Amino acid sequence: MHALLELDCIPSGMELFPAANEDQWSLIKGVIDDCDYYIVVIGGRYGSLGPEGISYTEMEYRYAISKGKPVIAFLHKDPGQLPAKSTEQTEEGKKRLEEFKQLAQTKMCKYWSTPHELGSVVSRSLIMLQRTHPGIGWVRGDQVPSAESASEILRLRERIDELTAELSQSESEPPKGLAHLAQGDDLFPIECKFTSAGPPDEDGDPTSYSWTWTASPTWNELFYELSPLMVNEASVPTLRTRLTTFLEHKLEQALKNEASFKGHSQIRRVSFAESNFETVLIQLNALGLIAHSKKNRSLKDKGTYWSLTPFGQTTMNRLRAVVRKDGQ
C-alpha cells in the first residue's frame, strides 16, 4: 500500500471488500472495472472459496484478465518459510494454490521474500507497467469540466474539423466567387518597349531603333513562369526580373517572322509599365494562387515577398509536372 501511494496511485485493496455473498462479488467486479491495473500478491494461502469452487482471489484475477486489465502477480519466493498460520494446511488447498501460481506465471509476474522487497518490486514493476500500458487515472472533482465547458470543447472540436476540411479543399479548389476574374487561358496584354541594332546606314555607321510591341500571354503562362520562384518565397525584384526575361523570349519568338524587323539584331532594354507588373501580382493574389510571405526576416529587410498558397502549389504542379508519354 505504501509503495503504491508513493507512486500517486489509489489502491483499492480487496481485503476491504470481503466477498461473503453475490452482492459483495458484484461490488468487487465494479471496483476492478474502475481500476487501471490489477495486482495480486500470492503468499502461502489460496484464499476462501467462492460458489464456483475456486477462491475469490482467483476469481478476481480471472475477471481482471477477461476485462483486458493489465495484470501483474507478485509470488513469494519460498512459501515454505512462511509461518504455518499463513500457509495452506490441507493437500487440496496446497494443490489449488500451486495451480493458481502456475496460472499467474503465464502472465507478468515478479518474486519477493520480505515485505521490504515486496514494496521495492511493486514500485519498479508498476512504473514499467504504467509506461507500457498508460492508464486513464483519476482527476480532482474541481478539475472535471462543467457541462458548459464540455459543450464548448465539443463545439470547438467540430469547428476545427470544419476548418481542417476547408483547408484540405483549398489545396485543390480555387476560392469561391472568382468566376468573373480573368484567369486560365484568358489573355493579358502587356505593352513592351525595346531597342534594336538596325542595318548600317549609307555611311556604314550602326543604327539604333526604338520599338513598341504588345505581348499577350495567358494567365496560365504568367503563373507557369513565376510560380517556381515562390515555392519558398520570392522578392518583388526577383519576380520582376523573371517576368522581363519571359517577355524577352516571347518577343524573340514573335520577331522571327516579322518582316519589318529583317536585318535587325541585338534586342536591348526590354521594358514594360510597372502598373502591368503590379496587376500581375494583384491578379494572381486575387485568384488565390499567391500570398504575402509571412516568414520572419531581419528588421533591416523592408522588401515584399510572395509565396504560393496551397492551391497555388497544386496549380503549379498541374501546369508544370511532366506527364508520362503513354498518359498513364
C-alpha positions in Angstrom: 0.0 0.0 0.0 2.8 2.4 0.9 4.6 1.7 -2.3 1.5 2.4 -4.4 0.7 5.6 -2.6 4.2 6.9 -3.1 3.6 6.5 -6.9 0.4 8.6 -6.6 -1.8 5.6 -7.1 -5.0 5.0 -5.3 -5.0 1.3 -4.2 -8.4 -0.4 -3.8 -7.4 -3.4 -1.7 -9.8 -6.3 -2.0 -9.4 -7.1 1.7 -11.5 -4.0 2.3 -14.4 -5.7 0.4 -14.9 -9.2 1.9 -16.5 -11.4 -0.7 -19.1 -13.1 1.5 -22.0 -13.2 -1.0 -23.1 -12.4 -4.5 -23.8 -8.7 -3.7 -20.2 -8.2 -2.5 -18.9 -10.0 -5.6 -20.8 -7.6 -7.8 -19.2 -4.7 -5.8 -15.7 -6.2 -6.3 -16.2 -6.6 -10.0 -17.2 -2.9 -10.2 -14.1 -1.9 -8.4 -12.0 -3.9 -10.8 -13.8 -2.3 -13.7 -12.9 1.2 -12.4 -9.2 0.4 -11.9 -6.4 0.8 -14.4 -4.3 -2.1 -13.2 -4.8 -5.3 -11.2 -2.2 -6.6 -8.8 -2.3 -9.8 -6.9 0.1 -10.8 -4.1 0.4 -14.6 -3.6 1.9 -15.9 -0.4 1.1 -19.3 1.2 -2.7 -19.2 1.3 -5.1 -20.0 -1.6 -8.0 -18.0 0.0 -11.6 -18.6 0.8 -13.7 -20.4 -1.8 -16.5 -18.9 -3.8 -19.6 -20.6 -5.1 -17.8 -22.0 -8.1 -15.3 -23.9 -6.0 -12.3 -21.5 -6.6 -11.0 -18.8 -4.4 -12.4 -15.3 -4.6 -8.8 -14.1 -5.2 -8.5 -16.3 -8.3 -12.0 -15.2 -9.4 -10.8 -11.6 -9.2 -7.6 -12.4 -11.1 -9.5 -14.2 -13.9 -12.1 -11.5 -14.1 -9.4 -8.8 -14.4 -7.9 -10.7 -17.3 -11.3 -11.2 -19.0 -11.8 -7.4 -18.9 -8.4 -6.7 -20.5 -6.9 -5.1 -17.4 -3.0 -5.1 -17.3 -2.3 -7.6 -14.5 0.9 -8.5 -12.6 1.4 -11.1 -9.9 3.9 -11.0 -7.0 4.7 -14.5 -5.8 6.6 -15.4 -2.7 10.0 -17.0 -3.5 9.8 -19.6 -0.7 6.3 -20.1 0.8 7.8 -22.9 2.9 9.5 -20.3 5.1 6.2 -18.6 6.0 4.6 -19.2 9.4 2.2 -22.2 9.5 -0.8 -19.9 10.1 0.0 -18.2 6.7 0.1 -21.4 4.7 -2.4 -24.0 3.4 -2.8 -26.9 5.8 -4.6 -29.4 3.5 -3.3 -31.2 0.4 -6.3 -29.9 -1.5 -5.5 -26.3 -0.6 -1.9 -26.7 -1.5 -2.8 -28.2 -4.8 -5.2 -25.4 -5.7 -2.6 -22.8 -4.6 0.0 -24.4 -6.9 -2.4 -24.4 -9.8 -3.2 -20.7 -9.2 0.5 -19.9 -9.1 1.0 -21.7 -12.4 -1.8 -19.6 -13.9 -0.3 -16.4 -12.6 3.1 -17.2 -14.0 1.6 -17.3 -17.6 1.2 -13.5 -17.3 3.6 -10.9 -16.0 4.9 -11.9 -12.5 7.7 -11.0 -10.1 9.0 -12.6 -6.9 9.6 -11.4 -3.3 10.6 -12.8 0.0 10.4 -9.9 2.5 7.9 -7.1 3.0 10.6 -4.6 2.1 11.5 -6.5 -1.1 7.8 -6.7 -2.0 7.5 -2.9 -1.7 10.5 -2.3 -3.9 9.5 -4.8 -6.6 5.9 -3.4 -6.7 7.3 0.1 -7.3 9.6 -0.9 -10.1 7.1 -3.1 -11.7 4.2 -0.6 -11.6 6.4 2.1 -13.1 7.2 -0.2 -16.0 3.5 -1.2 -16.4 2.5 2.4 -16.5 5.0 3.1 -19.2 3.9 0.2 -21.4 0.2 0.4 -20.6 -0.8 4.0 -19.7 -4.0 4.2 -17.7 -6.8 6.7 -17.6 -6.2 7.6 -13.9 -8.3 10.0 -11.8 -8.8 13.7 -11.6 -9.9 16.0 -8.8 -13.5 16.9 -8.8 -12.8 20.6 -9.3 -10.8 19.8 -12.4 -13.7 18.0 -14.1 -15.1 20.1 -17.0 -18.5 21.5 -16.4 -21.4 20.7 -18.8 -20.9 24.1 -20.4 -17.2 23.6 -20.8 -17.7 20.2 -22.3 -20.2 21.6 -24.8 -17.9 24.4 -25.7 -15.0 22.0 -26.2 -17.2 19.8 -28.5 -18.2 22.9 -30.5 -14.6 24.0 -30.9 -13.6 20.5 -32.0 -16.4 20.5 -34.6 -15.2 23.9 -35.8 -11.6 22.6 -36.0 -12.9 19.7 -38.2 -14.7 22.2 -40.4 -11.6 24.3 -40.8 -9.4 21.3 -41.5 -11.8 20.2 -44.3 -11.8 23.7 -45.7 -8.0 23.8 -45.6 -7.9 20.5 -47.4 -10.3 21.7 -50.0 -8.4 25.0 -50.5 -5.4 22.9 -51.7 -7.3 21.6 -54.7 -10.0 24.2 -55.4 -9.9 27.9 -56.1 -11.6 30.3 -53.7 -15.3 30.8 -54.3 -16.7 33.8 -56.2 -13.8 34.3 -58.7 -15.6 33.3 -61.9 -15.8 36.9 -63.0 -12.0 37.4 -62.8 -9.7 36.9 -65.8 -7.8 33.6 -65.4 -6.6 30.4 -67.0 -6.3 30.9 -70.8 -7.6 34.5 -70.8 -5.1 36.9 -72.4 -3.4 39.8 -70.6 -2.0 42.4 -73.0 1.4 43.9 -71.9 2.8 46.8 -73.9 6.6 46.5 -74.2 9.3 48.8 -75.4 12.7 47.8 -76.7 15.5 48.9 -78.9 17.4 47.0 -81.6 20.5 47.5 -83.8 19.4 48.0 -87.4 21.2 47.7 -90.7 24.1 50.2 -91.2 23.3 53.5 -92.8 24.7 54.8 -96.1 28.0 55.7 -94.4 28.3 52.2 -92.8 27.6 53.6 -89.3 25.5 51.4 -86.9 21.8 52.4 -86.4 19.5 52.1 -83.4 15.8 51.8 -83.5 13.1 52.1 -80.8 10.0 49.8 -81.0 6.7 49.2 -79.2 5.3 45.7 -79.1 2.3 44.2 -77.2 2.7 40.7 -75.7 -0.5 38.8 -74.9 0.4 35.9 -72.6 -2.3 33.9 -70.8 -2.6 34.0 -67.0 -1.6 30.3 -67.0 1.6 31.2 -68.9 2.4 34.0 -66.5 1.8 31.8 -63.5 3.8 29.0 -65.1 6.8 31.2 -65.3 6.6 32.9 -61.9 5.4 30.1 -59.7 8.6 28.1 -59.2 10.3 31.1 -57.7 7.6 31.2 -55.0 7.8 27.6 -53.8 9.6 29.0 -50.7 9.3 32.8 -51.3 10.4 35.4 -53.8 11.1 39.1 -53.6 9.4 41.6 -55.9 12.6 42.4 -57.8 13.2 38.7 -58.4 9.7 38.3 -59.8 10.1 41.4 -62.0 13.3 40.1 -63.5 11.7 36.8 -64.3 8.8 38.5 -66.0 11.2 40.6 -68.1 13.1 37.5 -69.2 9.9 35.8 -70.1 8.7 38.7 -72.2 12.1 38.9 -73.9 11.7 35.2 -75.0 8.2 35.9 -76.2 9.5 38.9 -78.2 12.3 37.0 -79.8 9.8 34.3 -81.0 7.4 37.0 -82.3 10.0 38.9 -84.2 11.4 35.9 -86.1 8.7 36.2 -88.8 8.3 40.0 -88.5 9.1 41.4 -92.0 9.8 45.0 -90.7 12.4 43.5 -88.3 14.6 41.9 -91.0 18.2 42.9 -90.7 17.8 44.0 -87.0 19.6 42.3 -84.1 20.6 42.8 -80.5 17.3 43.4 -78.8 18.1 45.6 -75.8 16.4 47.3 -72.9 13.0 45.5 -72.9 10.7 47.3 -70.6 7.1 47.5 -69.6 4.9 49.6 -67.4 5.3 49.0 -63.7 1.5 49.0 -63.4 1.4 45.9 -65.6 3.7 44.1 -63.3 1.7 45.2 -60.3 -1.5 43.9 -62.0 0.0 40.5 -62.5 0.8 40.2 -58.8 -2.6 41.5 -57.7 -4.4 39.2 -60.1 -2.5 36.1 -59.0 -3.2 37.0 -55.4 -6.9 37.6 -56.1 -7.1 34.2 -57.8 -5.8 32.6 -54.6 -2.6 31.4 -56.2 -0.1 33.5 -54.2 0.0 35.4 -50.9 2.4 37.7 -49.0 5.1 35.6 -47.3 4.9 35.6 -43.5 8.4 34.3 -42.8 10.4 36.2 -40.2 13.2 38.4 -41.6 15.6 41.0 -40.2 14.3 44.4 -39.3 16.6 45.9 -42.0 14.8 43.9 -44.7 11.9 46.1 -45.8 11.2 44.2 -49.0 8.0 42.5 -50.0 8.0 38.8 -50.6 5.4 36.4 -52.2 4.9 32.7 -51.8 2.5 30.1 -53.2 -0.7 29.2 -51.4 -1.7 25.5 -51.1 -4.0 26.0 -54.1 -1.1 27.7 -56.0 1.1 24.8 -55.2 -1.5 22.4 -56.6 -2.0 24.6 -59.7 1.8 24.8 -60.4 2.1 21.0 -60.2 -0.8 20.6 -62.6 0.8 23.1 -65.1 4.4 22.1 -64.8 4.6 18.4 -63.8 5.8 16.2 -66.6 3.1 13.7 -67.8 4.1 10.3 -69.0 4.0 9.9 -72.8 1.6 6.9 -72.6 -0.7 9.0 -70.5 -0.8 6.5 -67.6 
